[in-house]
Amino acid sequence: MGRMTEPHTIAVLGLGRMGTAIATRLADHDRASEVVGWTRSGRGAAGAVRTTGDPNDAVAKADIVLLALFDGPACRQVVDRVHGSLRPDAIVLNTGTIAPDEAAELARRLGKSYVHAPVLGSVPAVAAGALRILAAADQSAFDLARPVLEALGTVHRIDDAATAAALKLVANSGLAGAVLALREALRQADALGLAREQVLDVLELGPLGGLVARKWTFLLGEPTTAEFTIGALAKDMALLAAASESPLRGAAELADTGADPEADIAVAATVPAVDDAVLEPLRAYIRGHATGDPTHFRAAFLPTAHVEGVRDGAFVSWPLEDYCALFDGRPAPDEPARSRRVDAVDVHGTVATATMTLRHGADTFTDVFLLVHVDGRWRIVNKAYHRHA
């Protein structure tokens, strides 16, 4: 990778983890160029990066104005603040992860001077110049910004700003999925009583190996500075869910993980997937089927609960006591061959949903539960079922 061929003045607006790493990388990469930084928090940057308390001062002489901000509203507010101080020939280079419509609006406002360039990778990749950058820009703006982009990593041209923003969100959804898959693997390993280091050794051999290798210290609970926070990834998944208008399991699971939003994303893989207390009414429900004793159902459900579904082509809605009356206190004759499993539980504060599969002889049932935390414990409010003949 060559150095920037001409001296630049680069203003980096936003000196969080990524912004500081980017500013430092650019200053170290080409000592002939001046890098000046600004952040709303007033925090300074290390090394050869000069900081200022006024963003207008930062951009007044800048050839390249690089935005390293948390979200779309922050980008819009900062652009509004400095717009009158931008040089006519300045390039605004946005590395932030924002919604597609937010990226498109900035592109419309700034015109041919705007380069939307979200990045794949975190702080270590910045330091190594190994980011993957999705750059959408007019050719003339891209040519001017290219030396800066190539100092940070490998550039992939994208047709337009909205597409680049959308692709970045989709890429991060893969990362979120890997974190949640790792969490599930560790949860199952803990249930089996396996040693964490031994489990990580084996997981490193498989498809999650890259994530495990990069996040080893976090996964063992060792205090380490976050590289990419849970809160930032949860924000990205919420943007993707809103933009696609499609369900996105990872958005809710990351937001409700229970870990510190400022912790590294790997910490989300080490916290329990669900509070064990929410499983107790589901286990009582399973015991009711296993024994045929309706007492277990009364412990699992609120007294006002209903059991609903389609039976023989007609919708049925049983009050709890009518449902309990279907059981005579004895297990089914083929109980040893029957099986039940909890497939999913999603907790949102004081409410939760759960899905269970029951294999009862020739029939398989999918049960969907709504639960609520009331009087200090979880109870089932309602159950709906589907019978697979």
C-alpha positions as CSV (number, residue, x, y, z in Angstrom):
1,M,0.0,0.0,0.0
2,G,1.5,3.3,-1.0
3,R,1.4,6.5,0.9
4,M,-0.9,9.4,0.1
5,T,0.7,11.1,-2.9
6,E,-0.1,14.7,-1.9
7,P,-0.4,16.4,1.5
8,H,-3.9,16.6,2.8
9,T,-5.6,18.3,5.7
10,I,-8.0,15.7,7.1
11,A,-10.7,16.6,9.7
12,V,-12.0,13.6,11.7
13,L,-15.3,14.4,13.3
14,G,-16.0,11.9,16.1
15,L,-13.2,10.6,18.3
16,G,-14.8,7.5,19.8
17,R,-13.1,4.1,19.5
18,M,-13.2,4.0,15.7
19,G,-12.7,7.7,15.1
20,T,-9.6,7.8,17.3
21,A,-8.2,4.7,15.6
22,I,-8.9,6.1,12.2
23,A,-7.4,9.5,13.0
24,T,-4.3,7.9,14.5
25,R,-3.9,5.6,11.5
26,L,-4.1,8.4,9.0
27,A,-1.7,10.6,11.0
28,D,0.8,7.7,11.3
29,H,0.4,6.7,7.7
30,D,1.4,10.0,6.1
31,R,3.3,12.4,8.3
32,A,3.1,15.0,5.5
33,S,-0.7,15.4,6.0
34,E,-2.2,17.1,8.9
35,V,-5.0,15.3,10.8
36,V,-7.2,17.4,13.1
37,G,-9.9,15.8,15.3
38,W,-13.1,17.0,17.0
39,T,-15.6,15.2,19.2
40,R,-18.8,16.4,20.9
41,S,-17.5,14.9,24.2
42,G,-14.4,17.1,24.1
43,R,-12.1,14.0,24.4
44,G,-8.7,14.4,22.8
45,A,-6.9,11.9,20.5
46,A,-3.4,10.4,21.0
47,G,-0.3,10.8,18.9
48,A,0.1,13.1,15.9
49,V,-3.6,14.2,15.9
50,R,-4.3,17.8,16.8
51,T,-7.7,18.3,18.4
52,T,-10.0,21.4,18.5
53,G,-13.0,22.3,20.5
54,D,-14.8,23.7,17.5
55,P,-15.8,21.5,14.5
56,N,-15.9,24.6,12.2
57,D,-12.3,25.2,13.0
58,A,-11.6,21.5,12.2
59,V,-13.2,21.6,8.7
60,A,-12.3,25.2,7.6
61,K,-9.0,24.1,6.0
62,A,-9.8,20.5,5.4
63,D,-9.6,18.8,2.0
64,I,-11.3,15.7,3.5
65,V,-13.9,15.8,6.3
66,L,-14.2,12.3,7.7
67,L,-17.3,11.5,9.8
68,A,-16.8,8.8,12.4
69,L,-20.1,9.2,14.3
70,F,-22.4,6.8,16.0
71,D,-25.6,7.1,14.0
72,G,-27.6,8.9,11.4
73,P,-29.0,11.7,13.7
74,A,-25.4,12.5,14.9
75,C,-24.2,12.7,11.2
76,R,-27.1,15.0,10.3
77,Q,-26.5,17.3,13.4
78,V,-22.8,17.6,12.8
79,V,-23.2,18.2,9.0
80,D,-25.8,20.9,9.9
81,R,-23.3,22.5,12.3
82,V,-20.3,22.6,9.9
83,H,-22.0,23.0,6.5
84,G,-21.3,26.7,6.3
85,S,-17.6,26.2,7.0
86,L,-16.9,23.5,4.4
87,R,-14.5,24.5,1.6
88,P,-16.2,24.4,-1.8
89,D,-13.9,21.6,-2.9
90,A,-14.0,19.6,0.3
91,I,-14.9,16.0,0.3
92,V,-17.2,14.6,3.1
93,L,-16.3,11.0,3.7
94,N,-18.8,9.2,6.0
95,T,-17.6,5.9,7.6
96,G,-20.5,5.6,10.0
97,T,-23.2,2.8,10.0
98,I,-26.5,4.5,9.3
99,A,-29.8,3.6,7.7
100,P,-30.1,3.5,3.9
101,D,-32.6,6.4,3.8
102,E,-30.3,8.5,6.0
103,A,-27.3,7.8,3.7
104,A,-29.4,8.7,0.7
105,E,-30.5,12.0,2.3
106,L,-26.9,13.0,3.0
107,A,-25.9,12.1,-0.5
108,R,-28.7,14.3,-1.9
109,R,-27.8,17.2,0.4
110,L,-24.0,17.2,-0.2
111,G,-24.2,16.1,-3.8
112,K,-21.0,15.1,-5.7
113,S,-18.8,16.0,-2.7
114,Y,-20.2,13.1,-0.6
115,V,-18.6,9.7,-0.2
116,H,-20.5,7.1,1.8
117,A,-18.0,4.6,3.0
118,P,-19.1,2.3,5.8
119,V,-16.4,0.0,7.0
120,L,-16.2,-3.7,7.9
121,G,-13.9,-4.3,10.8
122,S,-13.1,-2.9,14.2
123,V,-10.3,-1.1,16.0
124,P,-7.5,-3.8,15.3
125,A,-8.4,-3.8,11.6
126,V,-8.0,0.0,11.5
127,A,-4.6,-0.1,13.1
128,A,-3.5,-2.7,10.6
129,G,-5.0,-0.9,7.6
130,A,-7.1,-4.0,7.0
131,L,-10.7,-2.6,6.9
132,R,-13.0,-3.6,4.2
133,I,-14.6,-0.4,2.9
134,L,-17.9,-0.1,0.9
135,A,-17.5,3.2,-1.0
136,A,-20.3,4.9,-2.9
137,A,-19.4,8.2,-4.6
138,D,-19.2,10.2,-7.7
139,Q,-16.0,9.3,-9.6
140,S,-14.3,12.7,-9.0
141,A,-15.0,12.5,-5.3
142,F,-13.9,8.9,-5.1
143,D,-10.6,9.8,-6.8
144,L,-9.9,12.5,-4.2
145,A,-10.9,10.3,-1.3
146,R,-9.2,7.1,-2.5
147,P,-5.8,7.7,-0.9
148,V,-7.4,8.2,2.5
149,L,-9.6,5.1,2.0
150,E,-6.7,2.9,0.9
151,A,-4.7,4.0,3.9
152,L,-7.4,2.4,6.0
153,G,-8.0,-0.8,4.0
154,T,-9.3,-2.4,0.9
155,V,-12.0,-0.5,-1.1
156,H,-15.0,-2.0,-2.7
157,R,-17.0,0.3,-5.0
158,I,-20.8,0.3,-4.5
159,D,-23.3,2.0,-6.9
160,D,-25.0,4.4,-4.4
161,A,-25.0,5.5,-0.8
162,A,-28.3,3.7,0.2
163,T,-27.0,0.4,-1.2
164,A,-23.7,0.8,0.6
165,A,-25.5,1.5,3.9
166,A,-27.8,-1.5,3.4
167,L,-25.0,-3.8,2.6
168,K,-23.1,-2.8,5.7
169,L,-26.2,-3.5,7.8
170,V,-26.6,-6.9,6.2
171,A,-22.9,-7.7,6.8
172,N,-23.4,-6.8,10.5
173,S,-26.4,-9.1,10.7
174,G,-24.1,-12.0,9.9
175,L,-21.8,-10.9,12.8
176,A,-24.8,-10.7,15.1
177,G,-25.9,-14.2,14.0
178,A,-22.5,-15.5,14.8
179,V,-22.4,-13.9,18.2
180,L,-25.9,-15.4,19.1
181,A,-24.9,-18.8,17.7
182,L,-21.8,-18.7,19.9
183,R,-23.9,-17.8,22.9
184,E,-26.2,-20.8,22.2
185,A,-23.2,-23.2,21.9
186,L,-21.7,-21.9,25.1
187,R,-25.1,-22.2,26.9
188,Q,-25.4,-25.8,25.8
189,A,-21.8,-26.5,26.8
190,D,-22.4,-25.0,30.3
191,A,-25.6,-27.2,30.7
192,L,-23.4,-30.2,29.9
193,G,-20.8,-29.2,32.5
194,L,-18.0,-28.7,30.0
195,A,-14.9,-26.6,30.7
196,R,-15.1,-23.2,28.9
197,E,-11.5,-23.3,27.6
198,Q,-11.9,-26.8,26.2
199,V,-15.1,-25.8,24.5
200,L,-13.4,-22.7,23.0
201,D,-10.6,-24.9,21.7
202,V,-13.1,-27.1,19.8
203,L,-15.3,-24.2,18.6
204,E,-12.1,-22.6,17.2
205,L,-11.9,-25.6,14.8
206,G,-15.3,-25.0,13.3
207,P,-17.3,-22.3,11.4
208,L,-17.2,-20.0,14.5
209,G,-13.4,-20.3,14.7
210,G,-12.6,-16.8,13.5
211,L,-14.9,-15.1,16.0
212,V,-13.6,-17.3,18.8
213,A,-10.0,-16.6,18.0
214,R,-10.5,-12.8,17.9
215,K,-12.6,-12.7,21.0
216,W,-10.8,-15.3,23.2
217,T,-10.0,-13.0,26.1
218,F,-13.6,-11.6,26.2
219,L,-15.1,-15.1,26.2
220,L,-13.0,-16.1,29.2
221,G,-14.2,-13.0,31.1
222,E,-10.9,-11.3,31.2
223,P,-11.1,-7.4,31.4
224,T,-10.2,-6.0,28.0
225,T,-11.1,-2.8,26.2
226,A,-14.1,-3.2,23.9
227,E,-13.5,-3.2,20.2
228,F,-17.1,-3.2,19.0
229,T,-19.8,-2.7,21.6
230,I,-23.1,-4.6,22.1
231,G,-25.0,-1.3,22.0
232,A,-23.5,-0.4,18.6
233,L,-24.4,-3.8,17.1
234,A,-27.9,-3.7,18.6
235,K,-28.3,-0.3,17.1
236,D,-27.3,-1.6,13.6
237,M,-29.7,-4.5,13.9
238,A,-32.6,-2.2,14.8
239,L,-31.8,-0.1,11.8
240,L,-31.8,-3.2,9.6
241,A,-35.1,-4.4,11.0
242,A,-36.7,-1.0,10.4
243,A,-35.3,-0.6,6.9
244,S,-36.3,-4.1,5.7
245,E,-39.6,-4.1,7.5
246,S,-38.9,-7.7,8.2
247,P,-38.5,-9.6,11.5
248,L,-35.0,-9.8,12.8
249,R,-34.4,-12.0,15.8
250,G,-31.0,-10.6,16.5
251,A,-32.3,-7.1,17.0
252,A,-34.3,-8.0,20.0
253,E,-31.9,-10.6,21.4
254,L,-28.9,-8.2,21.4
255,A,-31.0,-5.3,22.8
256,D,-32.3,-7.6,25.7
257,T,-29.0,-9.4,26.3
258,G,-28.7,-8.1,29.9
259,A,-25.0,-7.2,29.4
260,D,-23.5,-3.7,29.5
261,P,-24.2,-2.0,26.2
262,E,-20.7,-0.6,26.3
263,A,-19.2,-4.1,26.6
264,D,-17.7,-5.9,23.6
265,I,-20.0,-7.9,21.4
266,A,-18.3,-11.1,22.6
267,V,-19.6,-10.5,26.1
268,A,-23.1,-11.0,24.7
269,A,-22.1,-14.6,24.0
270,T,-21.2,-15.2,27.6
271,V,-24.4,-14.2,29.3
272,P,-27.3,-16.6,29.8
273,A,-29.6,-16.8,26.8
274,V,-32.6,-16.6,29.1
275,D,-33.3,-16.2,32.8
276,D,-33.9,-19.7,34.1
277,A,-37.0,-18.5,36.0
278,V,-39.0,-18.0,32.8
279,L,-38.5,-21.7,32.0
280,E,-40.2,-22.9,35.2
281,P,-43.8,-22.6,33.9
282,L,-42.8,-24.3,30.7
283,R,-41.3,-27.2,32.7
284,A,-44.4,-27.4,34.8
285,Y,-46.4,-27.6,31.6
286,I,-44.2,-30.5,30.4
287,R,-44.7,-32.3,33.7
288,G,-48.4,-32.0,33.3
289,H,-48.2,-33.8,30.0
290,A,-45.7,-36.4,31.3
291,T,-47.8,-37.3,34.3
292,G,-51.3,-36.5,33.2
293,D,-51.7,-34.5,36.5
294,P,-53.6,-31.2,35.9
295,T,-52.1,-29.7,39.0
296,H,-49.0,-29.0,37.0
297,F,-51.0,-27.0,34.5
298,R,-52.6,-24.9,37.2
299,A,-49.1,-24.1,38.5
300,A,-48.0,-23.2,34.9
301,F,-50.9,-21.0,33.8
302,L,-52.7,-18.0,35.2
303,P,-56.3,-19.0,36.3
304,T,-57.6,-16.7,33.5
305,A,-55.6,-18.4,30.8
306,H,-57.0,-20.0,27.6
307,V,-55.8,-22.7,25.4
308,E,-56.7,-22.1,21.7
309,G,-56.2,-23.6,18.3
310,V,-58.0,-25.3,15.4
311,R,-59.4,-28.7,16.3
312,D,-61.2,-30.8,13.6
313,G,-61.4,-27.8,11.4
314,A,-63.0,-25.5,14.0
315,F,-61.5,-22.9,16.3
316,V,-61.6,-23.8,20.0
317,S,-60.8,-21.8,23.1
318,W,-60.7,-23.6,26.3
319,P,-60.6,-21.9,29.7
320,L,-57.9,-23.4,31.9
321,E,-60.2,-25.6,33.9
322,D,-61.8,-27.1,30.8
323,Y,-58.3,-27.9,29.5
324,C,-57.4,-29.5,32.8
325,A,-60.5,-31.6,32.6
326,L,-59.0,-33.4,29.6
327,F,-56.4,-35.1,31.9
328,D,-57.2,-37.9,34.3
329,G,-54.1,-37.9,36.4
330,R,-52.4,-40.8,34.6
331,P,-49.7,-40.6,31.9
332,A,-50.5,-41.7,28.4
333,P,-50.0,-45.4,27.6
334,D,-47.2,-44.5,25.1
335,E,-45.6,-41.8,27.4
336,P,-42.1,-43.4,27.2
337,A,-42.2,-42.8,23.4
338,R,-43.3,-39.2,23.6
339,S,-41.0,-36.2,23.6
340,R,-41.2,-32.4,24.3
341,R,-38.7,-29.7,23.8
342,V,-38.6,-25.9,24.3
343,D,-37.5,-24.4,20.9
344,A,-37.3,-20.7,21.7
345,V,-37.9,-18.2,24.5
346,D,-37.8,-14.4,24.0
347,V,-38.0,-12.2,27.1
348,H,-39.0,-8.5,26.9
349,G,-39.0,-7.1,30.4
350,T,-42.2,-8.4,32.1
351,V,-43.5,-10.3,29.1
352,A,-42.1,-13.3,27.1
353,T,-43.0,-15.6,24.3
354,A,-42.0,-19.2,23.9
355,T,-42.4,-22.0,21.4
356,M,-42.4,-25.7,22.1
357,T,-42.6,-28.9,20.0
358,L,-44.4,-31.9,21.4
359,R,-44.3,-35.3,19.7
360,H,-47.2,-37.3,20.9
361,G,-47.6,-40.6,19.0
362,A,-48.5,-40.0,15.4
363,D,-49.1,-36.3,16.1
364,T,-46.7,-33.4,16.4
365,F,-47.9,-30.2,18.1
366,T,-46.4,-26.7,17.9
367,D,-47.3,-24.7,21.0
368,V,-46.9,-21.0,21.2
369,F,-47.0,-19.4,24.7
370,L,-47.5,-15.8,25.9
371,L,-46.0,-15.4,29.4
372,V,-46.0,-12.6,32.0
373,H,-44.0,-11.9,35.1
374,V,-46.5,-11.3,37.9
375,D,-46.4,-11.6,41.7
376,G,-42.7,-12.4,41.5
377,R,-42.8,-15.3,39.1
378,W,-43.5,-16.2,35.5
379,R,-46.9,-17.6,34.4
380,I,-48.4,-18.6,31.1
381,V,-51.2,-16.1,30.0
382,N,-52.3,-18.0,26.9
383,K,-51.3,-20.9,24.7
384,A,-52.1,-21.3,21.0
385,Y,-51.3,-24.6,19.2
386,H,-51.1,-26.2,15.8
387,R,-51.5,-29.9,15.3
388,H,-49.4,-31.5,12.5
389,A,-51.3,-34.7,11.6
